[in-house]
Amino acid sequence: MFSYDFFLSRRGSVGDVAREVADVLAERGYKVLVQDYDFRLGDSVIDRMHDGVKNARDLIVLLTRDYEQSAFCRKEFTSFEAQRLSSSEERHMIILRCDDVQPEGLFADVIYQDLVGVQDREERKQRIIAAAERQTLAAPSPTRSFLAVPPRIPCFTGRDDQLDRLDAILTHEKPAVVTQAVGRVAVQGMGGVGKTSLAIEYAYRYRNLYAGVCWCPAETRASLIDALAGLGVALGQSRADQSDPEKVAKEALACLALQRAPWLLVYDNVASPSEIVELLPSAGARVLITSRFFDWTGLADEVGLATLVPDEAAAFLQSRAGREDATGARALAGALGYLPLALDHAAAYCKRTQMDFAEYAAKATNLISTVPRDATYPQSIAATFDLAISEVEARCSAAELMVGFLSYCAPVRIPIYFLQTLPDKEEAIAALAELSLIRHDPFQDGTPAVTIHRLVQAVARRRTEAKGAAETTMERVKEGLSMLPPPRERVGLFGALRDIIPHLRPLPHQRVLWRYQFEHLTKKFTDNADKLDHAAEKLGAAGHPDKAKTAREKAAELREKAARLSKIKFGSS
């Protein structure tokens, strides 16, 4: 139930029109929130804006030439659009055109009426009422492509400043990087801080500003090329050699320059600028990059992302877990360092097991104290994932093999057919997905696949290695990567390309597996060398110098082998 029927958003130049609109609608029996009447001296403008956006059914924008130049106005209509898209209630944005300016972007296809040049008071009144009753002069809404964008996160919380900054860089300001021909922005931050979640929310909240949105997993070059080739199919371009996916991808980027309105391309989880510099559009698009890499100078504007502030972290926990426990949520958020990925998994665990926030915080604190100092991920991540993996293994024994298998793959889409040799595959996938350890993420051609966060993989690998199961698990992965994709009917102009791409999908996973095999062997050589050095010390102390010398020579030989293996480089695929 809404407190108001309408909230009027405007610049100060049309104060008289705002009063006119409010009077007409009030006479009609509507409840209207207007700055002139309802924002009292001493009120917080931001608080009243928040009240209007949240508690008014519809937003009426009095559109003038300078409307979008106001940060407050942009905040009002973009926040309302975000609320509208996530609401189960029917809500609308309505435009009353007060200057001779064409509605564009989010305004292009919404309800609108025209007051420009209309002097007759009765005619103006009828147009205001027509707008309020959703009679529009707007053209039918155009079809907008939304390619491979992950599902919106229902409990997304906070990050308003960062979303506003992305909006400003990509759609409102000239690029700060003077060498850019198109707007590009890189969202930077450590693993688990919520870079991908922010990009997903931006894509949904601002989708109507773009002709289309294409989500491109960019952990590896192969996955980025695959996504861009899919974009080429969507754009209907056909001037490429179908047997060469990279050529198809570059043709798709060139085709963007011919589009009437810009696209948004999201390059998710880029390792470094050098990985994508040859795969960026020269025109016709805006590019949103997420990356742990720290320096994008000369290629993109930068937006840093830190952990959530305490109040946002506590609010997220309560929303995600579906309960009200502010005290417990604050304690748990603090224990996990306010890291979004850790908070998400903790809330999923508490919801699934009905555990109190305080009890989970105590368990997590104990686990954090046992995390190895050389771990390559935050301690809060180790604690939350250890609890989640232990819980899922207790409920489904096949899940232990499954998460171990997935931990030795590349952190990109993993086709389900790789998992054919694992027992109780469907049950294990369902159990892991329930606790948010994996996510269903099919390829654009419909091939079922899952994704797993690299930090979940790191914790799962540590557990697998601690159980002495690393070698057998890697053998299972090697067998899985040899599985052929299921046959299917070849259709369409790009049938040949779509037949080739599935056979390329094992390549990034194979490269990652080789790296882990070499790392495992290197560690094995080093551990055995340490044991031989320790034995040599004991043999020397016991009066066996010759045996001690032999042990030291064998240890040196193993260390030399380990050093040679460690020099082998595995770049991105």
C-alpha positions as CSV (number, residue, x, y, z in Angstrom):
1,M,0.0,0.0,0.0
2,F,1.5,3.4,-1.1
3,S,1.3,6.6,0.9
4,Y,1.0,8.7,-2.2
5,D,-0.3,8.3,-5.7
6,F,2.4,10.5,-7.3
7,F,5.8,12.0,-6.4
8,L,6.7,15.0,-8.6
9,S,10.4,15.3,-9.6
10,R,11.5,18.6,-11.2
11,R,14.1,21.4,-11.4
12,G,13.3,24.7,-9.7
13,S,12.6,26.4,-13.1
14,V,9.2,24.8,-13.3
15,G,7.9,25.5,-9.8
16,D,4.7,27.1,-11.1
17,V,4.0,24.0,-13.3
18,A,4.6,21.7,-10.3
19,R,1.9,23.6,-8.4
20,E,-0.5,23.5,-11.3
21,V,0.0,19.7,-11.7
22,A,-0.4,19.1,-8.0
23,D,-3.6,21.2,-7.9
24,V,-5.2,19.4,-10.9
25,L,-4.4,15.9,-9.5
26,A,-5.5,16.8,-5.9
27,E,-8.8,18.1,-7.3
28,R,-9.1,14.7,-9.1
29,G,-8.7,13.0,-5.7
30,Y,-5.1,11.9,-5.9
31,K,-2.5,12.2,-3.2
32,V,0.6,14.0,-4.5
33,L,4.0,14.6,-2.8
34,V,5.5,17.9,-4.0
35,Q,8.6,19.6,-2.9
36,D,7.0,23.1,-2.7
37,Y,4.2,22.0,-0.4
38,D,5.4,19.0,1.5
39,F,9.2,19.6,2.2
40,R,9.1,21.7,5.3
41,L,12.0,24.0,6.4
42,G,14.5,21.9,8.3
43,D,13.6,18.7,6.6
44,S,16.4,16.5,5.1
45,V,15.9,16.8,1.4
46,I,17.5,13.4,0.9
47,D,15.2,11.8,3.5
48,R,12.1,13.3,1.8
49,M,13.4,12.2,-1.6
50,H,13.8,8.7,-0.2
51,D,10.3,8.8,1.2
52,G,8.9,9.9,-2.1
53,V,10.7,7.3,-4.3
54,K,9.8,4.5,-1.9
55,N,6.2,5.4,-0.9
56,A,4.7,6.9,-4.1
57,R,3.1,4.5,-6.6
58,D,4.1,6.6,-9.6
59,L,6.8,9.1,-10.4
60,I,5.9,12.2,-12.5
61,V,8.9,13.9,-14.1
62,L,8.5,17.5,-15.3
63,L,11.0,17.2,-18.1
64,T,13.0,20.3,-18.9
65,R,16.3,20.8,-20.8
66,D,18.2,21.1,-17.5
67,Y,16.5,18.2,-15.7
68,E,19.2,15.6,-16.1
69,Q,21.9,18.1,-15.1
70,S,20.7,17.9,-11.5
71,A,22.3,15.1,-9.4
72,F,19.2,15.1,-7.2
73,C,16.8,14.6,-10.2
74,R,19.0,11.8,-11.7
75,K,19.0,10.1,-8.3
76,E,15.2,10.4,-8.1
77,F,14.4,8.8,-11.4
78,T,17.1,6.1,-11.4
79,S,16.3,5.1,-7.9
80,F,12.6,4.9,-8.7
81,E,13.3,2.8,-11.8
82,A,15.3,0.4,-9.7
83,Q,12.4,0.2,-7.1
84,R,9.9,-0.3,-9.9
85,L,11.8,-3.2,-11.6
86,S,12.1,-5.1,-8.3
87,S,8.5,-4.4,-7.1
88,S,5.6,-6.8,-7.3
89,E,3.3,-3.8,-7.5
90,E,2.4,-2.1,-10.8
91,R,4.3,1.2,-10.8
92,H,5.0,3.7,-13.6
93,M,7.2,6.6,-14.5
94,I,5.3,9.4,-16.2
95,I,6.8,12.3,-18.2
96,L,5.2,15.7,-18.6
97,R,7.2,17.6,-21.2
98,C,7.7,21.2,-20.2
99,D,10.5,22.2,-22.7
100,D,11.0,21.3,-26.3
101,V,13.3,18.4,-25.5
102,Q,13.1,14.8,-26.8
103,P,12.7,12.1,-24.1
104,E,15.7,9.8,-24.4
105,G,17.3,7.0,-22.4
106,L,15.1,5.8,-19.6
107,F,12.5,8.3,-20.7
108,A,12.3,7.2,-24.3
109,D,9.5,4.7,-24.0
110,V,7.6,5.7,-20.8
111,I,4.2,7.3,-20.5
112,Y,4.3,11.0,-21.5
113,Q,2.1,14.0,-22.4
114,D,3.2,17.3,-23.8
115,L,2.6,20.7,-22.2
116,V,5.0,22.6,-24.5
117,G,3.2,25.5,-26.2
118,V,-0.2,24.6,-24.7
119,Q,-1.7,27.8,-23.2
120,D,-5.3,26.8,-22.8
121,R,-5.8,25.9,-19.1
122,E,-8.5,23.4,-19.8
123,E,-6.4,21.6,-22.4
124,R,-3.4,21.6,-20.0
125,K,-5.7,20.1,-17.3
126,Q,-6.9,17.3,-19.6
127,R,-3.3,16.4,-20.6
128,I,-2.2,16.3,-17.0
129,I,-5.1,14.0,-16.1
130,A,-4.4,11.9,-19.2
131,A,-0.8,11.4,-18.1
132,A,-1.8,10.5,-14.6
133,E,-4.3,7.9,-16.0
134,R,-1.5,6.5,-18.2
135,Q,-2.6,7.7,-21.6
136,T,0.6,8.2,-23.5
137,L,2.0,9.8,-26.7
138,A,5.1,7.7,-26.4
139,A,6.1,5.2,-29.2
140,P,5.8,1.5,-28.4
141,S,8.7,0.2,-26.4
142,P,11.6,-1.1,-28.6
143,T,12.9,-4.6,-28.1
144,R,16.1,-4.5,-26.1
145,S,18.5,-7.4,-26.1
146,F,19.7,-8.7,-22.7
147,L,22.3,-11.3,-23.5
148,A,23.5,-13.8,-20.9
149,V,23.2,-11.4,-18.0
150,P,23.1,-13.3,-14.7
151,P,19.8,-13.2,-12.7
152,R,19.3,-10.1,-10.6
153,I,20.3,-10.4,-7.0
154,P,17.0,-9.9,-5.0
155,C,18.8,-8.9,-1.8
156,F,21.3,-6.5,-3.3
157,T,21.9,-3.8,-0.7
158,G,23.7,-0.4,-0.7
159,R,26.4,0.7,-3.2
160,D,24.3,3.7,-4.3
161,D,27.3,6.0,-4.5
162,Q,29.2,3.5,-6.7
163,L,26.1,3.0,-9.0
164,D,25.8,6.7,-9.4
165,R,29.4,7.0,-10.3
166,L,29.1,4.2,-12.9
167,D,26.1,6.1,-14.4
168,A,28.0,9.3,-14.5
169,I,31.0,7.8,-16.2
170,L,29.2,5.7,-18.7
171,T,26.2,7.8,-19.7
172,H,26.6,11.4,-18.4
173,E,30.2,12.5,-18.4
174,K,33.0,12.6,-21.0
175,P,35.6,9.9,-20.3
176,A,38.3,11.0,-17.9
177,V,40.7,9.0,-19.9
178,V,41.3,11.2,-23.0
179,T,42.5,8.3,-25.2
180,Q,39.1,6.6,-25.0
181,A,36.8,6.8,-27.9
182,V,34.0,5.2,-25.9
183,G,33.2,5.2,-22.2
184,R,34.9,2.5,-20.2
185,V,35.0,2.0,-16.5
186,A,36.8,-0.6,-14.4
187,V,35.4,-1.7,-11.0
188,Q,38.3,-2.8,-8.9
189,G,38.6,-4.6,-5.6
190,M,39.7,-7.8,-3.9
191,G,38.0,-11.1,-4.4
192,G,34.6,-11.4,-2.7
193,V,34.0,-7.7,-2.4
194,G,31.0,-7.7,-4.7
195,K,32.3,-6.5,-8.1
196,T,30.2,-8.8,-10.2
197,S,27.1,-8.2,-8.0
198,L,27.5,-4.4,-8.6
199,A,27.8,-4.9,-12.4
200,I,24.7,-7.1,-12.4
201,E,22.7,-4.5,-10.5
202,Y,23.9,-1.7,-12.8
203,A,22.9,-3.8,-15.9
204,Y,19.4,-4.2,-14.6
205,R,18.9,-0.7,-13.2
206,Y,20.1,1.1,-16.3
207,R,19.3,-1.4,-19.0
208,N,16.8,1.0,-20.7
209,L,19.6,3.5,-21.3
210,Y,21.1,1.1,-23.9
211,A,20.1,-0.6,-27.1
212,G,21.1,-3.8,-25.5
213,V,23.3,-5.4,-22.8
214,C,25.8,-8.2,-23.4
215,W,27.4,-10.0,-20.4
216,C,30.9,-11.4,-21.3
217,P,32.7,-13.7,-18.9
218,A,36.3,-12.5,-19.4
219,E,38.2,-14.7,-17.0
220,T,39.9,-16.2,-20.1
221,R,40.3,-15.0,-23.6
222,A,38.4,-18.0,-24.9
223,S,35.3,-17.3,-22.8
224,L,35.3,-13.6,-23.8
225,I,35.5,-14.5,-27.5
226,D,32.7,-17.0,-27.0
227,A,30.5,-14.3,-25.6
228,L,31.3,-11.7,-28.3
229,A,30.6,-14.3,-31.0
230,G,27.2,-14.7,-29.4
231,L,26.8,-10.9,-29.6
232,G,27.5,-11.2,-33.3
233,V,24.7,-13.6,-33.8
234,A,22.3,-11.3,-31.9
235,L,23.4,-8.4,-34.1
236,G,22.8,-10.4,-37.2
237,Q,26.2,-9.8,-38.7
238,S,27.4,-12.5,-41.1
239,R,30.6,-11.2,-42.7
240,A,32.9,-13.5,-40.8
241,D,34.6,-16.8,-41.3
242,Q,32.4,-19.1,-39.2
243,S,35.3,-21.4,-38.5
244,D,37.2,-18.6,-36.7
245,P,35.5,-17.5,-33.5
246,E,38.0,-14.7,-32.8
247,K,37.3,-13.2,-36.2
248,V,33.5,-13.5,-35.6
249,A,34.0,-11.7,-32.2
250,K,36.0,-8.8,-33.8
251,E,33.3,-8.5,-36.5
252,A,30.7,-8.2,-33.8
253,L,32.7,-5.4,-32.1
254,A,33.0,-3.6,-35.5
255,C,29.2,-4.0,-36.1
256,L,28.5,-2.1,-32.9
257,A,29.6,1.1,-34.5
258,L,26.7,0.8,-37.0
259,Q,24.1,0.6,-34.3
260,R,21.8,3.6,-33.7
261,A,22.1,3.6,-30.0
262,P,25.0,2.4,-27.8
263,W,25.2,-1.1,-26.2
264,L,26.5,-1.9,-22.8
265,L,29.2,-4.6,-22.7
266,V,30.1,-6.1,-19.3
267,Y,33.6,-7.7,-19.2
268,D,33.4,-9.7,-16.0
269,N,36.6,-10.7,-14.0
270,V,39.3,-9.5,-16.4
271,A,42.8,-10.6,-15.3
272,S,44.6,-7.5,-16.6
273,P,44.3,-4.8,-19.3
274,S,46.5,-6.7,-21.7
275,E,44.0,-9.6,-21.8
276,I,41.3,-7.4,-23.4
277,V,43.0,-4.5,-25.2
278,E,42.5,-6.2,-28.6
279,L,38.9,-7.0,-27.9
280,L,37.4,-3.6,-27.1
281,P,34.9,-1.8,-29.2
282,S,36.0,1.4,-31.0
283,A,32.5,2.9,-31.1
284,G,28.8,2.1,-30.4
285,A,29.2,0.8,-26.9
286,R,30.1,1.5,-23.3
287,V,32.2,-1.1,-21.5
288,L,31.9,-2.0,-17.8
289,I,34.9,-4.1,-16.5
290,T,35.3,-5.9,-13.2
291,S,38.7,-6.9,-12.1
292,R,41.1,-7.5,-9.2
293,F,43.8,-5.7,-11.2
294,F,44.6,-2.4,-9.6
295,D,45.8,-0.1,-12.4
296,W,43.7,0.7,-15.5
297,T,45.3,4.1,-16.2
298,G,45.0,5.0,-19.9
299,L,42.4,2.3,-20.7
300,A,39.4,3.0,-18.4
301,D,38.2,5.2,-15.6
302,E,38.4,3.5,-12.2
303,V,35.9,2.9,-9.5
304,G,37.3,1.2,-6.4
305,L,35.1,-1.1,-4.3
306,A,35.6,-1.8,-0.6
307,T,33.7,-3.9,1.9
308,L,30.2,-2.9,2.9
309,V,29.6,-0.4,5.6
310,P,28.4,-2.0,8.9
311,D,24.7,-0.9,8.6
312,E,24.5,-2.1,4.9
313,A,26.2,-5.4,5.8
314,A,23.7,-6.1,8.7
315,A,20.7,-5.1,6.5
316,F,21.9,-7.5,3.8
317,L,22.3,-10.4,6.2
318,Q,18.7,-9.9,7.5
319,S,17.2,-9.6,4.0
320,R,19.1,-12.5,2.6
321,A,18.3,-14.8,5.5
322,G,14.7,-13.6,5.8
323,R,14.8,-12.7,9.5
324,E,15.0,-9.7,11.8
325,D,17.9,-9.8,14.2
326,A,19.8,-6.5,14.0
327,T,22.1,-7.3,17.0
328,G,23.1,-10.7,15.7
329,A,23.5,-9.4,12.2
330,R,25.9,-6.7,13.3
331,A,27.9,-9.2,15.3
332,L,28.1,-11.6,12.4
333,A,28.9,-8.9,9.8
334,G,31.8,-7.7,12.0
335,A,33.1,-11.3,12.4
336,L,33.2,-11.7,8.6
337,G,34.8,-8.3,8.0
338,Y,31.8,-7.0,6.1
339,L,32.9,-8.9,3.0
340,P,29.8,-9.3,0.7
341,L,30.7,-12.8,-0.6
342,A,31.2,-14.1,2.9
343,L,28.0,-12.4,4.1
344,D,26.0,-14.0,1.3
345,H,27.1,-17.5,2.0
346,A,26.7,-17.0,5.8
347,A,23.1,-15.8,5.3
348,A,22.4,-18.7,2.9
349,Y,23.7,-21.2,5.5
350,C,21.7,-19.6,8.4
351,K,18.6,-19.7,6.3
352,R,19.0,-23.3,5.2
353,T,19.9,-24.6,8.7
354,Q,17.9,-22.1,10.8
355,M,21.1,-21.3,12.8
356,D,21.2,-18.0,14.8
357,F,23.5,-15.3,13.5
358,A,25.3,-15.2,16.9
359,E,25.9,-19.0,16.8
360,Y,27.3,-18.8,13.3
361,A,29.5,-15.8,14.3
362,A,31.0,-17.9,17.1
363,K,31.7,-20.9,14.7
364,A,33.2,-18.6,12.1
365,T,35.4,-16.9,14.6
366,N,36.8,-20.3,15.7
367,L,37.4,-21.4,12.1
368,I,39.1,-18.1,11.2
369,S,41.7,-18.7,13.9
370,T,42.6,-22.0,12.1
371,V,43.0,-20.6,8.6
372,P,46.6,-21.1,7.3
373,R,48.6,-17.9,7.2
374,D,49.6,-18.4,3.6
375,A,46.0,-18.8,2.4
376,T,45.4,-16.8,-0.8
377,Y,41.9,-15.6,0.3
378,P,40.4,-13.6,3.2
379,Q,40.0,-15.5,6.4
380,S,36.3,-14.8,6.6
381,I,35.9,-16.5,3.2
382,A,37.6,-19.6,4.4
383,A,35.4,-19.8,7.5
384,T,32.1,-19.3,5.6
385,F,32.9,-21.8,2.8
386,D,34.3,-24.4,5.2
387,L,31.0,-24.3,7.1
388,A,29.0,-24.4,3.9
389,I,31.0,-27.3,2.3
390,S,30.9,-29.3,5.5
391,E,27.1,-28.8,5.7
392,V,26.5,-29.8,2.1
393,E,28.8,-32.9,2.4
394,A,26.8,-34.0,5.5
395,R,23.6,-33.8,3.5
396,C,24.9,-35.3,0.2
397,S,28.0,-37.4,0.1
398,A,28.3,-37.0,-3.7
399,A,28.7,-33.2,-3.2
400,E,32.2,-33.7,-1.8
401,L,33.4,-35.3,-5.0
402,M,31.5,-32.7,-7.1
403,V,32.9,-29.6,-5.3
404,G,36.4,-31.1,-5.4
405,F,36.1,-31.7,-9.2
406,L,34.9,-28.2,-9.8
407,S,37.7,-26.7,-7.8
408,Y,40.3,-27.8,-10.3
409,C,38.4,-26.3,-13.3
410,A,38.8,-22.8,-14.5
411,P,36.5,-20.2,-12.8
412,V,34.3,-19.8,-15.9
413,R,31.2,-21.7,-17.1
414,I,31.7,-25.5,-16.6
415,P,29.5,-27.6,-18.9
416,I,27.4,-30.2,-17.1
417,Y,28.5,-32.9,-19.5
418,F,32.0,-32.6,-18.0
419,L,30.5,-34.2,-14.9
420,Q,29.0,-37.3,-16.4
421,T,31.4,-39.7,-14.6
422,L,30.5,-38.4,-11.1
423,P,28.0,-40.3,-9.0
424,D,24.6,-38.8,-8.2
425,K,25.3,-35.8,-10.3
426,E,21.9,-34.1,-10.2
427,E,21.6,-34.5,-6.4
428,A,25.1,-33.1,-5.8
429,I,24.4,-30.1,-8.1
430,A,21.1,-29.3,-6.4
431,A,22.8,-29.5,-2.9
432,L,25.6,-27.2,-3.8
433,A,23.3,-24.7,-5.5
434,E,21.0,-24.6,-2.5
435,L,23.8,-23.3,-0.3
436,S,25.0,-20.9,-3.1
437,L,28.3,-22.7,-3.6
438,I,27.6,-23.0,-7.3
439,R,25.2,-21.2,-9.7
440,H,23.3,-22.5,-12.7
441,D,24.7,-20.5,-15.7
442,P,23.8,-22.1,-19.1
443,F,25.7,-21.1,-22.2
444,Q,24.0,-18.8,-24.8
445,D,23.4,-21.9,-27.0
446,G,21.4,-23.5,-24.2
447,T,24.1,-26.0,-23.0
448,P,23.6,-26.5,-19.3
449,A,26.5,-25.3,-17.2
450,V,27.4,-24.1,-13.7
451,T,29.8,-21.5,-12.4
452,I,31.8,-21.5,-9.1
453,H,33.5,-18.6,-7.5
454,R,37.3,-18.8,-7.5
455,L,37.4,-18.3,-3.8
456,V,35.1,-21.3,-3.2
457,Q,37.4,-23.2,-5.5
458,A,40.4,-22.2,-3.4
459,V,38.8,-23.4,-0.1
460,A,37.6,-26.6,-1.8
461,R,41.1,-27.4,-3.2
462,R,42.7,-26.9,0.2
463,R,40.2,-29.3,1.7
464,T,40.8,-31.8,-1.1
465,E,44.6,-31.6,-0.6
466,A,44.3,-31.9,3.1
467,K,42.4,-35.2,2.6
468,G,45.2,-36.5,0.3
469,A,42.7,-36.7,-2.7
470,A,44.2,-34.1,-5.0
471,E,45.8,-36.6,-7.5
472,T,42.7,-38.8,-7.9
473,T,40.5,-35.7,-8.2
474,M,42.7,-34.2,-10.9
475,E,42.5,-37.5,-12.8
476,R,38.7,-37.3,-12.7
477,V,38.8,-33.8,-14.1
478,K,41.2,-35.0,-16.9
479,E,38.6,-37.7,-17.7
480,G,35.7,-35.2,-17.6
481,L,37.4,-32.8,-20.0
482,S,37.6,-35.6,-22.6
483,M,33.8,-35.9,-22.7
484,L,32.2,-34.8,-25.9
485,P,29.3,-32.4,-26.0
486,P,25.9,-34.1,-26.6
487,P,24.8,-34.0,-30.2
488,R,22.1,-31.6,-31.3
489,E,20.5,-30.3,-34.4
490,R,22.5,-27.8,-36.4
491,V,20.4,-24.7,-37.2
492,G,20.8,-21.2,-38.5
493,L,23.5,-19.3,-40.4
494,F,26.0,-19.7,-37.5
495,G,25.4,-23.4,-37.1
496,A,29.0,-24.2,-38.0
497,L,30.4,-21.7,-35.4
498,R,28.0,-23.0,-32.7
499,D,29.3,-26.5,-33.5
500,I,32.9,-25.5,-33.1
501,I,32.7,-23.5,-29.9
502,P,31.6,-26.4,-27.6
503,H,34.8,-28.2,-28.6
504,L,36.8,-25.2,-27.5
505,R,35.2,-25.1,-24.0
506,P,37.5,-27.6,-22.4
507,L,40.6,-25.6,-23.3
508,P,40.6,-23.0,-20.5
509,H,39.8,-25.8,-18.0
510,Q,42.6,-28.0,-19.4
511,R,45.1,-25.2,-19.0
512,V,44.1,-24.6,-15.4
513,L,44.3,-28.4,-14.7
514,W,47.8,-28.5,-16.1
515,R,48.8,-25.6,-13.8
516,Y,47.4,-27.3,-10.7
517,Q,49.1,-30.6,-11.6
518,F,52.4,-28.8,-11.9
519,E,51.9,-26.9,-8.7
520,H,51.0,-30.2,-6.9
521,L,54.1,-31.9,-8.2
522,T,56.3,-28.9,-7.3
523,K,54.9,-29.0,-3.7
524,K,55.5,-32.8,-3.6
525,F,59.1,-32.4,-4.6
526,T,59.6,-29.6,-2.1
527,D,58.0,-31.5,0.8
528,N,60.1,-34.6,0.1
529,A,63.2,-32.4,-0.1
530,D,62.4,-31.0,3.4
531,K,62.0,-34.6,4.7
532,L,65.4,-35.6,3.3
533,D,67.1,-32.5,4.8
534,H,65.5,-33.4,8.2
535,A,66.7,-37.0,7.8
536,A,70.2,-35.8,6.8
537,E,70.4,-33.8,10.1
538,K,69.5,-36.9,12.1
539,L,72.0,-39.1,10.2
540,G,74.8,-36.6,10.7
541,A,74.0,-36.4,14.4
542,A,74.0,-40.2,14.7
543,G,77.5,-40.4,13.1
544,H,76.5,-41.4,9.5
545,P,78.1,-38.6,7.4
546,D,78.0,-40.5,4.1
547,K,74.3,-41.3,4.4
548,A,73.7,-37.7,5.5
549,K,75.5,-36.4,2.4
550,T,73.5,-38.7,0.1
551,A,70.2,-37.5,1.6
552,R,71.3,-33.8,1.1
553,E,72.2,-34.5,-2.5
554,K,68.8,-36.1,-3.2
555,A,67.1,-33.1,-1.5
556,A,69.1,-30.7,-3.7
557,E,68.1,-32.7,-6.8
558,L,64.4,-32.5,-5.8
559,R,64.6,-28.8,-5.1
560,E,66.2,-28.2,-8.5
561,K,63.3,-30.1,-10.2
562,A,60.8,-28.1,-8.2
563,A,62.5,-24.8,-9.3
564,R,62.4,-25.8,-12.9
565,L,58.7,-26.7,-12.7
566,S,57.8,-23.4,-10.9
567,K,59.3,-21.5,-13.9
568,I,56.7,-22.9,-16.3
569,K,54.1,-20.2,-17.0
570,F,50.5,-20.8,-17.8
571,G,48.9,-17.6,-19.3
572,S,45.2,-17.1,-19.8
573,S,43.5,-19.1,-22.5
